[in-house]
Amino acid sequence: MNKQIIENIMTEYNKKRLKASHEADLKREKLYRDLPRLAEIDKELSLSSIKLSKIYLSGPEDLDVQVDKLKQEIDDLKRERQAIYRQNKIPDNYLDLECECKKCRDTGYTPDGKRCTCFNRQIINYLFQMSNMVNMLEKENFNTFDINIFSNEQYKNEKLTPRQNMYYVLEISEDFCNNFHTSNMNLLFYGGTGLGKTFMCNCIANELLSKEVSVLYQTAFSLFEIIENHKFNKLNESEENRINYNMIFECDLLIIDDLGTEVGNSFTNAELFNIINERMINEKKTIISTNLSLEQLRDTYSDRITSRVLNNFIPLKFYGKDLRFK
């Protein structure tokens, strides 16, 4: 199944390149009809490599003279072609393949051999399509968000009512989406269960996925399970697990839901710090959702982790009565 995902994506890339090639051929045919001399020049240039090979194979005494003469002819043809382009106001790249992705030119891989960001984005989209997240995001998004389910009565010692507070959370969340590529915001959703943290994560995920941002959503438990399988089970690691592990660091937005529900130990602490730190260094955005209070967060995780989170994430508190009973 996972091999099939890669094959499907590569098939889509092939279709894109074939389409771009076909469109370029149509443009070339029209260009040659309108300007026949360009067709003659391009034909002469394509034959020049054959002529050059023949010169080298025949090995004449005046080899250098003949090679220089041919090179001069090629330069003259190129100058003539360029002059025709300029006279008719034709861009130099008019016949270049129009690829959707400029980084990999619709091959899926950048010149250094690495998977392109557009490839990673498509993998995540496929994984979303195969999961229950698609159905969830159809139900939980900014369009279905109802501010009226939050109480407008004072709650304990909080300055804002739950509804007023959610207006603020909503404003920050929408701003996070609208300025995703220009800001350096990370978000920390914290508070009790059933207060809308996961719903808001899904709203953000849905909004950014519609803008072709690669979003990886994982519960803390699943996240560390992926990491553990990658670290300690490499010989039997599935392709899906390997992809998910790489996406933890490479996706545009990583959402870690229910932080604090995982089995806490030195391994999970070290890996969590590594994820947060690496993503910050590479200017990748992260959202963390947790039922822990800020005090519990400090008590549960290392100083290095809490320092990174509290100094680099916008803390947004969720409070009020459990909405699951409504």
Stockholm file with secondary structure:
# STOCKHOLM 1.0

chainA/1-326         MNKQIIENIMTEYNKKRLKASHEADLKREKLYRDLPRLAEIDKELSLSSIKLSKIYLSGPEDLDVQVDKLKQEIDDLKRERQAIYRQNKIPDNYLDLECECKKCRDTGYTPDGKRCTCFNRQIINYLFQMSNMVNMLEKENFNTFDINIFSNEQYKNEKLTPRQNMYYVLEISEDFCNNFHTSNMNLLFYGGTGLGKTFMCNCIANELLSKEVSVLYQTAFSLFEIIENHKFNKLNESEENRINYNMIFECDLLIIDDLGTEVGNSFTNAELFNIINERMINEKKTIISTNLSLEQLRDTYSDRITSRVLNNFIPLKFYGKDLRFK
#=GR chainA/1-326 SS CHHHHHHHHHHHHHHHHHHHHHHHHHHHHHHHHHCHHHHHHHHHHHHHHHHHHHHHHHCCTTHHHHHHHHHHHHHHHHHHHHHHHHHTTCCTTTTSCCCSCTTTTTSSBCTTSCBCHHHHHHHHHHHHHHSTHHHHHHHSSTTTCCGGGSCCSCCTTCSSCHHHHHHHHHHHHHHHHHTTTTCCCCEEEEESTTSSHHHHHHHHHHHHHTTTCCEEEEEHHHHHHHHHHHHHCGGGCCHHHHHHHHHHHHSSEEEEEEETCSCCSHHHHHHHHHHHHHHHHTTCEEEEEESSCHHHHHHHSCHHHHHHHHHHSEEEEECSSCGGGC
#=GC SS_cons         CHHHHHHHHHHHHHHHHHHHHHHHHHHHHHHHHHCHHHHHHHHHHHHHHHHHHHHHHHCCTTHHHHHHHHHHHHHHHHHHHHHHHHHTTCCTTTTSCCCSCTTTTTSSBCTTSCBCHHHHHHHHHHHHHHSTHHHHHHHSSTTTCCGGGSCCSCCTTCSSCHHHHHHHHHHHHHHHHHTTTTCCCCEEEEESTTSSHHHHHHHHHHHHHTTTCCEEEEEHHHHHHHHHHHHHCGGGCCHHHHHHHHHHHHSSEEEEEEETCSCCSHHHHHHHHHHHHHHHHTTCEEEEEESSCHHHHHHHSCHHHHHHHHHHSEEEEECSSCGGGC
//
